Amino acid sequence: LLQMVRNLEVERITLAAMSLGIARRCLEEMNHYSSKRESFGKPIRFYGQIQKHIAQSYGDFQAVRTYVYETARSYQAENEKNSGSGDTDLFNQRLQSDGVKLVASRVGKDIADRAIQVLGGYGYVGEYRVEQFWRDAKLLEIGGGTIEALEKNITKDLHGISSI
């Protein structure tokens, strides 16, 4: 049972990292496309709504990047510290892996949504990778525990904790 719980934690951290990768690629696609695509004689990156999508995506990406890296670092450090002793704080590690997967998968799909919006009709066709990124991001919301299951787990685990 202990090994199964640890495998789920690693899986969820890995899925969070995959969501982060999708977010990064979508951000790159938005940035590149908005610099090349012109409307009324100037690149669309100069229009407020496009700037909003790109800037929000960048901020979300950086926040999730920090969360994913910190969770992975913490997980590794905890397991190295307690290797062989069995004293690993499974409760905290499960809570952290659930939380990072929940947030990263949502942000990955949100950024993929914005990328489709920035690319317009091109964001929806197979010629551009953004539509595939969106499908993959949606799958990451489901795999390794649905977002609803993670919300249930997190709420249950937080019950009775006096400080977070």
N, C-alpha and C positions, 0 to 999 in steps of 0.2 A: 504493500500500500504506500509506504514511504517513497519508494522509487517511482510509482505512478504519479504521485503528487509532484515530485521534482521534475518528472518529464513534462507534465502540464505547465509548470512554471517556465521551463526552458522553451517550450513550444510557444507560449504566449509572448515571451520576450522576443523570440524570433519573428513571430508574426507582426509584432509592433515594429521591429526593425524593417520588415518588408514594407509595411505601410509607410514608414519614413522614406524608404527608397522610392516608392511610387510618388510620394509628395514631392521629393526632390526633382524627379524627372518631369513631373507635370509643371513645376515651377520653371524649370529650364525651358520647356516647350513654350510656355506662356511668354517668357522673356524673349526668346528667339523670334517667335511668330509676331509678337506685338512690335518688334523693332523692324521687321521686314514688311509687314502688311501696312499699306497706306490707305487713308481715307481723307478726302478733301485736301490732298497734297502733302500730308504729313503722316508719320507713323502713328498707328493707333495707340501706342504707349503714351502719347501726349494727352489722351482723353481721360477725364476724371474717373469714369466707371472702370476703365481698363486698369488705371493706376490703383484703384481701390482693390480690385481682384488680385493684382500682383502683390501689392503691399501687404494685404491681409494674409495672403498665402505665405509670404516670406516670414512674417511674424509668427504665424502658426507653425510653420516648418521649424523655425529656430527653437521655439518653446518645446515642441515634441522631440526634437533632436536631443535637447538637454535632458528631458525626462527619460527617453529611451537609453541614452548613454549612462545616465546616473543609475538607473534601475539595473542595467546589465553589470555595471561596475560593482554595485552594492551586492548583487546576487553572487558574483564571483568572489568578492572579498569575504562574504559570510561563509561560503562553502569552503574556501581555502582555510579560513580561521578554524572551522569546525570539522575539517576532513577527518573522517574516521571516528569522531567522538559521538556523532548522532545528536549533538546539541543545537543543530541548526534551528533558527527561529522560523519554522514552517509557516506559522500564522502570518508573520509579517511579510515573508517572501511571497506567499500566495496573494496577499492583499496588494503588494506592489506589482506583481506580474499581471494580476487582473486589471489593476488600474491603468497601467501603461498600455496594455492591449486595447482596453476600452477607448482611451483617449486617442491613441495613435491611429487606430482603425477609422475612427470618426473623422479625424483631421485629414487622413489620407484621402478618404472619399470626398470630403468637402473641397479639398484642393483640386482633386480630379474634376469635380463639378465646375469649379471656377475655370479650370483650364478649357473645358468644353465651351464654356460661356465666352471666353476670350477668343477662342478659335472660331466661334460661330458654327456655321454649317460644317466646316472642315473638322471641327472637333468631334463630330459625330460619325465620320466616315472612316473606314478601315485604312485609308491611305495614310492617315496620321495616327500615331501611336496612342494619342490621348484617350480614344474610345476604349482601347484595350486596357489602359491603366485604370480607367473608371470601373470596368468590369472586374478587374483583379482586386481593386480596392473594395468593391462591394462584397466580393467573396471573403475578404479578410475580416469584414464585419461579422461574418457568419462562422468561419472556420475557427477552431480552437476555443469555441465557446461563443455563443451569440452575444451581442451587446446587451440584450435583455438578461441573459443568464449572468453575465459579469456584473451588471447593476445589482441584481439580486444578491450575488455573493458578497459584493463590496458592502452593501447595506447591512447584510447579516453580520459580516466580520467587524464592522464598525460599531455595532450595537455593544454598549457597555464600555467602550474605550473612553477614558476621561480626557486624554489629550492625543492629538494627531500629529 
